Amino acid sequence: VRLGVPARKHAAAPRSGARTAKAAGSAAKKKTASTTRSASEQLAEYRSKRDFSRTAEPSGNERRPPKSTRRRRPGTLRFVIQKHAASHLHFDLRLEIDGVMKSWAVPKGPSADPAVKRLAMQVEDHPIAYNSFEGTIPAGEYGGGTVMLWDTGTYTPEASTGDRDDNATAHAGYERGDLKVVFHGQRMRGSWVLVRTKRPAGGSDSERPSWLLIKHRDDHAISAADGDLVRDHVTSVTTGRDMARIAAGTRGRG
Ligand code: MN
């Protein structure tokens, strides 16, 4: 695996997420201590793929999280969906678990129609600071292309018994490959599930599993005949810009 070297290098790096990792660790301690890695370890691949002297994406090493993510009610887990015009247009779904944003590339984006299953290919964990990233990654850099904040908000893992256990509940669902969540976004609402369909195949270059993103039947379900989340919402939930205006901007907002 080609990521071994940078991963080790970064795992030894100081400071990065000590506080976040500690917070996540204590939240998840009882059930998950044995399987929870530090945020710093989880972000090694993310960092190894990027040159932060070239891209405006956050390194995850920021001393303080960006303003927008600093204050949060205890127990509220964040999510973001970014529309990303890389070599192939896709949507990146990220869920806060264990102090990082677990991430999936969803080629067709979410569908609120419970009859529609959308492929969600797991990708490397991202830093929580990525939740406010909108802008253009330079051509030639990893993921080069325009990134739009398509939706942001919080989510609640289902079967949650209380705020303090939300991370542990999400972690357990993630490990099980059956992660039921309720989104509290502007466009993502109600109950959804991420189901893991394929374990990573040993020896291949892409060692991450595939999942399916499916809407549950509830008041927020929309049949395909009545609407299409991706087609009906084409602007940034944060800045109101469409992809062309974001691409024309000098840089994404901080
Ligand atoms: Mn992407």
py3Dmol code that shows the C-alpha trace and the ligand (Angstrom):
import py3Dmol

protein = """\
ATOM      1  CA  VAL A   1       0.000   0.000   0.000  1.00  0.00           C
ATOM      2  CA  ARG A   2       1.562   3.242  -1.141  1.00  0.00           C
ATOM      3  CA  LEU A   3       0.147   5.232   1.749  1.00  0.00           C
ATOM      4  CA  GLY A   4       2.275   3.518   4.362  1.00  0.00           C
ATOM      5  CA  VAL A   5       5.124   5.991   4.385  1.00  0.00           C
ATOM      6  CA  PRO A   6       3.239   9.280   4.578  1.00  0.00           C
ATOM      7  CA  ALA A   7       0.849   7.739   7.051  1.00  0.00           C
ATOM      8  CA  ARG A   8       3.689   6.961   9.431  1.00  0.00           C
ATOM      9  CA  LYS A   9       5.217  10.352   8.906  1.00  0.00           C
ATOM     10  CA  HIS A  10       1.997  12.117   9.748  1.00  0.00           C
ATOM     11  CA  ALA A  11       1.018   9.852  12.581  1.00  0.00           C
ATOM     12  CA  ALA A  12       4.131  11.027  14.368  1.00  0.00           C
ATOM     13  CA  ALA A  13       3.335  14.670  13.728  1.00  0.00           C
ATOM     14  CA  PRO A  14       2.573  16.707  16.828  1.00  0.00           C
ATOM     15  CA  ARG A  15      -0.492  18.502  17.971  1.00  0.00           C
ATOM     16  CA  SER A  16      -2.809  17.937  15.014  1.00  0.00           C
ATOM     17  CA  GLY A  17      -5.961  16.715  16.634  1.00  0.00           C
ATOM     18  CA  ALA A  18      -4.966  15.895  20.142  1.00  0.00           C
ATOM     19  CA  ARG A  19      -7.887  17.748  21.613  1.00  0.00           C
ATOM     20  CA  THR A  20     -10.448  16.519  19.109  1.00  0.00           C
ATOM     21  CA  ALA A  21      -9.198  12.985  19.390  1.00  0.00           C
ATOM     22  CA  LYS A  22      -9.423  13.159  23.140  1.00  0.00           C
ATOM     23  CA  ALA A  23     -12.947  14.518  23.010  1.00  0.00           C
ATOM     24  CA  ALA A  24     -14.021  11.891  20.509  1.00  0.00           C
ATOM     25  CA  GLY A  25     -12.273   9.231  22.518  1.00  0.00           C
ATOM     26  CA  SER A  26     -14.047  10.070  25.718  1.00  0.00           C
ATOM     27  CA  ALA A  27     -17.401  10.288  23.971  1.00  0.00           C
ATOM     28  CA  ALA A  28     -16.900   6.885  22.429  1.00  0.00           C
ATOM     29  CA  LYS A  29     -14.816   5.378  25.189  1.00  0.00           C
ATOM     30  CA  LYS A  30     -17.012   2.707  26.675  1.00  0.00           C
ATOM     31  CA  LYS A  31     -17.975   0.832  23.557  1.00  0.00           C
ATOM     32  CA  THR A  32     -15.318   1.734  21.062  1.00  0.00           C
ATOM     33  CA  ALA A  33     -11.981   2.312  22.731  1.00  0.00           C
ATOM     34  CA  SER A  34     -10.398  -0.667  21.020  1.00  0.00           C
ATOM     35  CA  THR A  35     -11.337   0.346  17.485  1.00  0.00           C
ATOM     36  CA  THR A  36     -11.180   4.137  17.616  1.00  0.00           C
ATOM     37  CA  ARG A  37      -8.079   5.703  16.141  1.00  0.00           C
ATOM     38  CA  SER A  38      -7.024   9.248  16.866  1.00  0.00           C
ATOM     39  CA  ALA A  39      -8.167  11.988  14.495  1.00  0.00           C
ATOM     40  CA  SER A  40      -4.531  12.497  13.562  1.00  0.00           C
ATOM     41  CA  GLU A  41      -4.125   8.872  12.510  1.00  0.00           C
ATOM     42  CA  GLN A  42      -7.402   8.943  10.643  1.00  0.00           C
ATOM     43  CA  LEU A  43      -6.338  12.022   8.664  1.00  0.00           C
ATOM     44  CA  ALA A  44      -2.922  10.710   7.581  1.00  0.00           C
ATOM     45  CA  GLU A  45      -4.182   9.640   4.159  1.00  0.00           C
ATOM     46  CA  TYR A  46      -6.067  12.897   3.636  1.00  0.00           C
ATOM     47  CA  ARG A  47      -2.886  14.856   4.298  1.00  0.00           C
ATOM     48  CA  SER A  48      -0.627  12.616   2.267  1.00  0.00           C
ATOM     49  CA  LYS A  49      -2.725  13.200  -0.849  1.00  0.00           C
ATOM     50  CA  ARG A  50      -2.602  16.980  -0.737  1.00  0.00           C
ATOM     51  CA  ASP A  51      -0.048  19.779  -1.043  1.00  0.00           C
ATOM     52  CA  PHE A  52      -1.318  22.481   1.285  1.00  0.00           C
ATOM     53  CA  SER A  53       0.984  25.063  -0.257  1.00  0.00           C
ATOM     54  CA  ARG A  54      -1.114  24.699  -3.412  1.00  0.00           C
ATOM     55  CA  THR A  55      -4.657  23.921  -2.304  1.00  0.00           C
ATOM     56  CA  ALA A  56      -6.821  26.090  -0.058  1.00  0.00           C
ATOM     57  CA  GLU A  57      -8.324  23.006   1.536  1.00  0.00           C
ATOM     58  CA  PRO A  58      -7.790  22.776   5.318  1.00  0.00           C
ATOM     59  CA  SER A  59      -4.927  20.606   6.515  1.00  0.00           C
ATOM     60  CA  GLY A  60      -6.730  19.598   9.671  1.00  0.00           C
ATOM     61  CA  ASN A  61      -3.727  20.901  11.599  1.00  0.00           C
ATOM     62  CA  GLU A  62      -5.264  24.276  12.319  1.00  0.00           C
ATOM     63  CA  ARG A  63      -4.693  25.256  15.904  1.00  0.00           C
ATOM     64  CA  ARG A  64      -8.297  26.219  16.338  1.00  0.00           C
ATOM     65  CA  PRO A  65     -11.188  24.984  14.282  1.00  0.00           C
ATOM     66  CA  PRO A  66     -12.724  27.609  11.992  1.00  0.00           C
ATOM     67  CA  LYS A  67     -15.225  29.906  13.636  1.00  0.00           C
ATOM     68  CA  SER A  68     -18.202  28.160  12.103  1.00  0.00           C
ATOM     69  CA  THR A  69     -17.329  24.864  13.719  1.00  0.00           C
ATOM     70  CA  ARG A  70     -15.934  26.041  17.044  1.00  0.00           C
ATOM     71  CA  ARG A  71     -19.166  26.409  18.945  1.00  0.00           C
ATOM     72  CA  ARG A  72     -21.419  23.447  18.942  1.00  0.00           C
ATOM     73  CA  ARG A  73     -23.959  22.091  21.316  1.00  0.00           C
ATOM     74  CA  PRO A  74     -22.619  18.991  23.029  1.00  0.00           C
ATOM     75  CA  GLY A  75     -23.665  15.829  21.304  1.00  0.00           C
ATOM     76  CA  THR A  76     -24.566  17.317  17.968  1.00  0.00           C
ATOM     77  CA  LEU A  77     -22.752  15.628  15.124  1.00  0.00           C
ATOM     78  CA  ARG A  78     -22.182  17.540  11.924  1.00  0.00           C
ATOM     79  CA  PHE A  79     -22.614  16.574   8.309  1.00  0.00           C
ATOM     80  CA  VAL A  80     -21.836  18.215   5.013  1.00  0.00           C
ATOM     81  CA  ILE A  81     -22.525  17.413   1.382  1.00  0.00           C
ATOM     82  CA  GLN A  82     -20.246  19.043  -1.153  1.00  0.00           C
ATOM     83  CA  LYS A  83     -20.895  19.099  -4.877  1.00  0.00           C
ATOM     84  CA  HIS A  84     -17.534  18.496  -6.496  1.00  0.00           C
ATOM     85  CA  ALA A  85     -16.813  19.040 -10.180  1.00  0.00           C
ATOM     86  CA  ALA A  86     -13.603  16.995 -10.306  1.00  0.00           C
ATOM     87  CA  SER A  87     -12.742  14.807 -13.298  1.00  0.00           C
ATOM     88  CA  HIS A  88     -16.211  13.394 -12.729  1.00  0.00           C
ATOM     89  CA  LEU A  89     -18.973  15.407 -11.097  1.00  0.00           C
ATOM     90  CA  HIS A  90     -20.022  13.836  -7.813  1.00  0.00           C
ATOM     91  CA  PHE A  91     -21.337  14.671  -4.362  1.00  0.00           C
ATOM     92  CA  ASP A  92     -19.250  14.098  -1.235  1.00  0.00           C
ATOM     93  CA  LEU A  93     -21.218  13.096   1.840  1.00  0.00           C
ATOM     94  CA  ARG A  94     -19.344  13.536   5.118  1.00  0.00           C
ATOM     95  CA  LEU A  95     -20.515  12.527   8.585  1.00  0.00           C
ATOM     96  CA  GLU A  96     -18.753  13.469  11.796  1.00  0.00           C
ATOM     97  CA  ILE A  97     -17.712  10.312  13.635  1.00  0.00           C
ATOM     98  CA  ASP A  98     -14.834   9.948  16.110  1.00  0.00           C
ATOM     99  CA  GLY A  99     -13.563  13.486  15.559  1.00  0.00           C
ATOM    100  CA  VAL A 100     -13.244  13.336  11.766  1.00  0.00           C
ATOM    101  CA  MET A 101     -15.590  13.502   8.807  1.00  0.00           C
ATOM    102  CA  LYS A 102     -16.158   9.985   7.472  1.00  0.00           C
ATOM    103  CA  SER A 103     -16.571  10.503   3.730  1.00  0.00           C
ATOM    104  CA  TRP A 104     -18.312   8.927   0.748  1.00  0.00           C
ATOM    105  CA  ALA A 105     -18.297   9.971  -2.906  1.00  0.00           C
ATOM    106  CA  VAL A 106     -21.824   9.654  -4.252  1.00  0.00           C
ATOM    107  CA  PRO A 107     -21.609   9.848  -8.069  1.00  0.00           C
ATOM    108  CA  LYS A 108     -25.282  10.677  -8.622  1.00  0.00           C
ATOM    109  CA  GLY A 109     -25.877  12.520  -5.364  1.00  0.00           C
ATOM    110  CA  PRO A 110     -28.628  11.805  -2.839  1.00  0.00           C
ATOM    111  CA  SER A 111     -32.157  10.878  -3.866  1.00  0.00           C
ATOM    112  CA  ALA A 112     -35.074  11.473  -1.494  1.00  0.00           C
ATOM    113  CA  ASP A 113     -37.031   8.720  -3.266  1.00  0.00           C
ATOM    114  CA  PRO A 114     -36.984   5.601  -1.041  1.00  0.00           C
ATOM    115  CA  ALA A 115     -37.126   3.429  -4.163  1.00  0.00           C
ATOM    116  CA  VAL A 116     -33.769   4.792  -5.327  1.00  0.00           C
ATOM    117  CA  LYS A 117     -30.464   3.444  -4.011  1.00  0.00           C
ATOM    118  CA  ARG A 118     -27.436   5.595  -4.639  1.00  0.00           C
ATOM    119  CA  LEU A 119     -23.920   4.170  -4.754  1.00  0.00           C
ATOM    120  CA  ALA A 120     -21.668   5.765  -2.121  1.00  0.00           C
ATOM    121  CA  MET A 121     -17.993   4.926  -2.440  1.00  0.00           C
ATOM    122  CA  GLN A 122     -16.111   5.439   0.785  1.00  0.00           C
ATOM    123  CA  VAL A 123     -13.095   7.736   0.526  1.00  0.00           C
ATOM    124  CA  GLU A 124     -10.487   8.972   2.971  1.00  0.00           C
ATOM    125  CA  ASP A 125     -11.548  10.666   6.214  1.00  0.00           C
ATOM    126  CA  HIS A 126     -11.570  14.465   6.057  1.00  0.00           C
ATOM    127  CA  PRO A 127     -10.913  17.021   8.817  1.00  0.00           C
ATOM    128  CA  ILE A 128     -13.884  18.678  10.452  1.00  0.00           C
ATOM    129  CA  ALA A 129     -12.626  22.008   9.110  1.00  0.00           C
ATOM    130  CA  TYR A 130     -13.533  20.722   5.639  1.00  0.00           C
ATOM    131  CA  ASN A 131     -17.180  21.392   6.516  1.00  0.00           C
ATOM    132  CA  SER A 132     -16.795  25.039   5.576  1.00  0.00           C
ATOM    133  CA  PHE A 133     -14.672  24.572   2.472  1.00  0.00           C
ATOM    134  CA  GLU A 134     -16.067  25.961  -0.752  1.00  0.00           C
ATOM    135  CA  GLY A 135     -13.907  27.012  -3.675  1.00  0.00           C
ATOM    136  CA  THR A 136     -11.717  25.617  -6.369  1.00  0.00           C
ATOM    137  CA  ILE A 137      -8.945  23.079  -5.923  1.00  0.00           C
ATOM    138  CA  PRO A 138      -6.265  23.941  -8.508  1.00  0.00           C
ATOM    139  CA  ALA A 139      -6.059  21.815 -11.642  1.00  0.00           C
ATOM    140  CA  GLY A 140      -3.426  19.136 -11.298  1.00  0.00           C
ATOM    141  CA  GLU A 141      -3.874  18.855  -7.546  1.00  0.00           C
ATOM    142  CA  TYR A 142      -5.690  15.949  -5.938  1.00  0.00           C
ATOM    143  CA  GLY A 143      -9.429  16.391  -6.542  1.00  0.00           C
ATOM    144  CA  GLY A 144      -8.791  19.431  -8.734  1.00  0.00           C
ATOM    145  CA  GLY A 145     -12.057  21.215  -9.535  1.00  0.00           C
ATOM    146  CA  THR A 146     -14.796  23.313  -7.999  1.00  0.00           C
ATOM    147  CA  VAL A 147     -16.369  22.456  -4.642  1.00  0.00           C
ATOM    148  CA  MET A 148     -19.795  23.765  -3.545  1.00  0.00           C
ATOM    149  CA  LEU A 149     -21.291  23.542  -0.070  1.00  0.00           C
ATOM    150  CA  TRP A 150     -24.490  21.828  -1.162  1.00  0.00           C
ATOM    151  CA  ASP A 151     -25.860  21.206   2.321  1.00  0.00           C
ATOM    152  CA  THR A 152     -24.627  21.454   5.891  1.00  0.00           C
ATOM    153  CA  GLY A 153     -26.147  20.805   9.269  1.00  0.00           C
ATOM    154  CA  THR A 154     -26.293  18.207  11.982  1.00  0.00           C
ATOM    155  CA  TYR A 155     -27.465  14.627  12.075  1.00  0.00           C
ATOM    156  CA  THR A 156     -28.642  12.192  14.708  1.00  0.00           C
ATOM    157  CA  PRO A 157     -27.802   8.509  14.527  1.00  0.00           C
ATOM    158  CA  GLU A 158     -30.943   6.434  14.976  1.00  0.00           C
ATOM    159  CA  ALA A 159     -31.317   4.253  18.033  1.00  0.00           C
ATOM    160  CA  SER A 160     -29.647   7.087  19.841  1.00  0.00           C
ATOM    161  CA  THR A 161     -30.335   6.869  23.534  1.00  0.00           C
ATOM    162  CA  GLY A 162     -29.142  10.342  24.371  1.00  0.00           C
ATOM    163  CA  ASP A 163     -26.912  13.134  23.212  1.00  0.00           C
ATOM    164  CA  ARG A 164     -23.826  11.916  24.967  1.00  0.00           C
ATOM    165  CA  ASP A 165     -24.007   8.575  23.211  1.00  0.00           C
ATOM    166  CA  ASP A 166     -24.535   9.871  19.689  1.00  0.00           C
ATOM    167  CA  ASN A 167     -20.942   9.405  18.601  1.00  0.00           C
ATOM    168  CA  ALA A 168     -20.817   5.894  20.002  1.00  0.00           C
ATOM    169  CA  THR A 169     -24.096   5.062  18.263  1.00  0.00           C
ATOM    170  CA  ALA A 170     -22.839   6.444  14.955  1.00  0.00           C
ATOM    171  CA  HIS A 171     -19.520   4.651  15.379  1.00  0.00           C
ATOM    172  CA  ALA A 172     -21.274   1.345  16.032  1.00  0.00           C
ATOM    173  CA  GLY A 173     -23.541   1.726  12.998  1.00  0.00           C
ATOM    174  CA  TYR A 174     -20.578   2.637  10.851  1.00  0.00           C
ATOM    175  CA  GLU A 175     -18.592  -0.399  12.033  1.00  0.00           C
ATOM    176  CA  ARG A 176     -21.624  -2.612  11.464  1.00  0.00           C
ATOM    177  CA  GLY A 177     -22.076  -1.282   7.939  1.00  0.00           C
ATOM    178  CA  ASP A 178     -25.653  -0.239   8.719  1.00  0.00           C
ATOM    179  CA  LEU A 179     -25.705   3.414   9.643  1.00  0.00           C
ATOM    180  CA  LYS A 180     -29.159   4.900  10.117  1.00  0.00           C
ATOM    181  CA  VAL A 181     -29.236   8.661  10.500  1.00  0.00           C
ATOM    182  CA  VAL A 182     -31.703  11.530  10.650  1.00  0.00           C
ATOM    183  CA  PHE A 183     -30.443  14.599   8.796  1.00  0.00           C
ATOM    184  CA  HIS A 184     -31.237  18.082  10.064  1.00  0.00           C
ATOM    185  CA  GLY A 185     -30.098  19.975   6.992  1.00  0.00           C
ATOM    186  CA  GLN A 186     -31.764  22.390   4.636  1.00  0.00           C
ATOM    187  CA  ARG A 187     -32.032  19.886   1.786  1.00  0.00           C
ATOM    188  CA  MET A 188     -31.198  16.634   3.574  1.00  0.00           C
ATOM    189  CA  ARG A 189     -34.086  15.975   5.946  1.00  0.00           C
ATOM    190  CA  GLY A 190     -35.479  13.004   7.758  1.00  0.00           C
ATOM    191  CA  SER A 191     -34.328   9.425   7.997  1.00  0.00           C
ATOM    192  CA  TRP A 192     -31.755   7.789   5.707  1.00  0.00           C
ATOM    193  CA  VAL A 193     -29.515   4.747   5.828  1.00  0.00           C
ATOM    194  CA  LEU A 194     -26.022   3.996   4.602  1.00  0.00           C
ATOM    195  CA  VAL A 195     -25.601   0.269   4.033  1.00  0.00           C
ATOM    196  CA  ARG A 196     -22.224  -1.275   3.355  1.00  0.00           C
ATOM    197  CA  THR A 197     -22.459  -3.651   0.420  1.00  0.00           C
ATOM    198  CA  LYS A 198     -18.906  -4.739  -0.118  1.00  0.00           C
ATOM    199  CA  ARG A 199     -16.021  -5.231   2.245  1.00  0.00           C
ATOM    200  CA  PRO A 200     -12.716  -3.898   0.986  1.00  0.00           C
ATOM    201  CA  ALA A 201     -11.031  -6.366  -1.322  1.00  0.00           C
ATOM    202  CA  GLY A 202      -7.546  -7.167  -0.081  1.00  0.00           C
ATOM    203  CA  GLY A 203      -4.714  -6.379  -2.435  1.00  0.00           C
ATOM    204  CA  SER A 204      -6.571  -3.950  -4.630  1.00  0.00           C
ATOM    205  CA  ASP A 205      -5.576  -0.322  -4.785  1.00  0.00           C
ATOM    206  CA  SER A 206      -8.946   0.889  -3.594  1.00  0.00           C
ATOM    207  CA  GLU A 207      -9.272  -0.766  -0.233  1.00  0.00           C
ATOM    208  CA  ARG A 208     -12.466   0.932   0.842  1.00  0.00           C
ATOM    209  CA  PRO A 209     -15.915  -0.561   0.690  1.00  0.00           C
ATOM    210  CA  SER A 210     -18.916   0.504  -1.314  1.00  0.00           C
ATOM    211  CA  TRP A 211     -22.124   1.539   0.408  1.00  0.00           C
ATOM    212  CA  LEU A 212     -25.626   2.440  -0.674  1.00  0.00           C
ATOM    213  CA  LEU A 213     -27.363   5.646   0.411  1.00  0.00           C
ATOM    214  CA  ILE A 214     -31.106   5.138   0.725  1.00  0.00           C
ATOM    215  CA  LYS A 215     -33.945   7.363   1.923  1.00  0.00           C
ATOM    216  CA  HIS A 216     -36.319   5.833   4.432  1.00  0.00           C
ATOM    217  CA  ARG A 217     -40.045   6.329   4.047  1.00  0.00           C
ATOM    218  CA  ASP A 218     -41.127   9.322   6.105  1.00  0.00           C
ATOM    219  CA  ASP A 219     -42.584  12.799   5.679  1.00  0.00           C
ATOM    220  CA  HIS A 220     -39.404  13.986   3.990  1.00  0.00           C
ATOM    221  CA  ALA A 221     -39.411  11.350   1.259  1.00  0.00           C
ATOM    222  CA  ILE A 222     -39.991  12.721  -2.242  1.00  0.00           C
ATOM    223  CA  SER A 223     -40.911  10.411  -5.084  1.00  0.00           C
ATOM    224  CA  ALA A 224     -38.850  10.830  -8.230  1.00  0.00           C
ATOM    225  CA  ALA A 225     -41.968  12.009 -10.029  1.00  0.00           C
ATOM    226  CA  ASP A 226     -42.397  14.880  -7.566  1.00  0.00           C
ATOM    227  CA  GLY A 227     -38.880  16.178  -7.348  1.00  0.00           C
ATOM    228  CA  ASP A 228     -35.170  15.578  -7.538  1.00  0.00           C
ATOM    229  CA  LEU A 229     -32.873  16.912  -4.820  1.00  0.00           C
ATOM    230  CA  VAL A 230     -29.865  17.196  -7.096  1.00  0.00           C
ATOM    231  CA  ARG A 231     -31.677  18.802  -9.994  1.00  0.00           C
ATOM    232  CA  ASP A 232     -33.826  21.110  -7.861  1.00  0.00           C
ATOM    233  CA  HIS A 233     -30.942  22.533  -5.819  1.00  0.00           C
ATOM    234  CA  VAL A 234     -28.043  23.890  -7.835  1.00  0.00           C
ATOM    235  CA  THR A 235     -26.680  26.653  -5.606  1.00  0.00           C
ATOM    236  CA  SER A 236     -24.505  26.786  -2.512  1.00  0.00           C
ATOM    237  CA  VAL A 237     -26.462  26.510   0.694  1.00  0.00           C
ATOM    238  CA  THR A 238     -23.967  28.925   2.252  1.00  0.00           C
ATOM    239  CA  THR A 239     -23.158  31.537  -0.397  1.00  0.00           C
ATOM    240  CA  GLY A 240     -26.004  31.098  -2.890  1.00  0.00           C
ATOM    241  CA  ARG A 241     -23.511  30.772  -5.733  1.00  0.00           C
ATOM    242  CA  ASP A 242     -23.843  28.255  -8.545  1.00  0.00           C
ATOM    243  CA  MET A 243     -20.855  26.212  -9.711  1.00  0.00           C
ATOM    244  CA  ALA A 244     -19.892  28.735 -12.392  1.00  0.00           C
ATOM    245  CA  ARG A 245     -19.803  31.601  -9.902  1.00  0.00           C
ATOM    246  CA  ILE A 246     -17.780  29.604  -7.416  1.00  0.00           C
ATOM    247  CA  ALA A 247     -15.342  28.652 -10.174  1.00  0.00           C
ATOM    248  CA  ALA A 248     -15.046  32.303 -11.210  1.00  0.00           C
ATOM    249  CA  GLY A 249     -14.333  33.444  -7.667  1.00  0.00           C
ATOM    250  CA  THR A 250     -10.775  34.150  -6.678  1.00  0.00           C
ATOM    251  CA  ARG A 251     -10.974  31.654  -3.869  1.00  0.00           C
ATOM    252  CA  GLY A 252     -13.508  29.869  -1.718  1.00  0.00           C
ATOM    253  CA  ARG A 253     -14.714  31.509   1.424  1.00  0.00           C
ATOM    254  CA  GLY A 254     -12.650  30.636   4.481  1.00  0.00           C
TER     255      GLY A 254
END
"""
ligand_1 = """\
1
MN
Mn -14.824 14.717 -4.030
"""
view = py3Dmol.view(width=600, height=400)
view.addModel(protein, "pdb")
view.setStyle({"model": 0}, {"cartoon": {"style": "trace"}})
view.addModel(ligand_1, "xyz")
view.setStyle({"model": 1}, {"stick": {}})
view.zoomTo()
view.show()
